[in-house]
Amino acid sequence: MGELWEDWHRGAEGSGELSLALVLVIGFGLHNATEGFGIVAPLAGDMDLERNSRQPSAKARRPDLLAYGLLLGLSAGFLTDAIITAAGV
């Protein structure tokens, strides 16, 4: 196993694929984080005409939002897996 890993690592490193993959992963992560801030930030100070906060978290507790987010994420993951499996990919 060690020899196989060394051969693969040396090959990927020599061809520049490892560094490209690292740059892509970091770049996508930074892009997604900053995009999320740009979408959520305007909601932080959103007020209606009566000066009441329209924040989604003002009406729901954090554990409720966390549970809903986890349920939605797991459901989306299982649905994606089912579709890919059914397609034979």
N, C-alpha and C positions, 0 to 999 in steps of 0.2 A: 504494500500500500504506500509506503514512504517513497519508493522509487517512482511509482506512478504519479504521485503528487508533485515530486520534484520535476519530472519531465513536463507535466502539464503547466506548472508554474513558470518554468523557464521558457516554455514556448509562448505562453501568453504574454509574459513580460517582455520577451524579445521582440514580439511583433507589435507591441504597443496596445494590445487589446485590453489589458488589465488597467492601464492608466486611462484609456478612453472610457471604460466602464465606470471607473471611480469618478471621473469628471462628470459623466452623465448622471450618476446617482446623486452626487452632491448638488449639481445644477437643478435637477428636477425637484429635489427636496427644498432647496432655497426658493425656487419659483413657487411651489405650492404653498409654502409658509407665507410668503409675502402676498400672494394672491388671496389667501384666507384672511390676512389682516385687512386688506383693501376691501373685502366684502363685508366683514363683520364690523369694522370701525365705524361706519356711518350709523349702524344700529345702536351704538352705545349712547348717543345723545339724541335719539329720535323722540320727539314729543308730538302729541296731538294738539288740537286747538285749545283744549282746556289745560294745557301744560302738564298732562299726565304722561308718564313714561310708557313708551310702546316697546320696551325691550321684551323679547320672548321669555327671558328668565324672570321677569317681574311677576308673572302669574304662576309659573311652575317652579318647583324646587329642584335643586341640582340633582339629587338622586333620581328624580323622575326623568329629567333630561338625559342623564347618563344611561339609565336603563333603556329609554327609547332609542337612543343612538346605538347602543350595543345590539339591541334587537333588530334594528333596521340594517346595521352593518352585517350581522350574521345572516339575516334573511337574504340580503343581496348576494353575499358570498355563496350561500347554498344554491340560490337560483342560477348564478353564473356557472357554478360547477355542474349543475344538472343540464344546463343548455349545452355546455361544451362536451359533456359526456354523451348526450343524446346525438350531438352532431358527429361524434366519432373522432374528434380531434385529439 
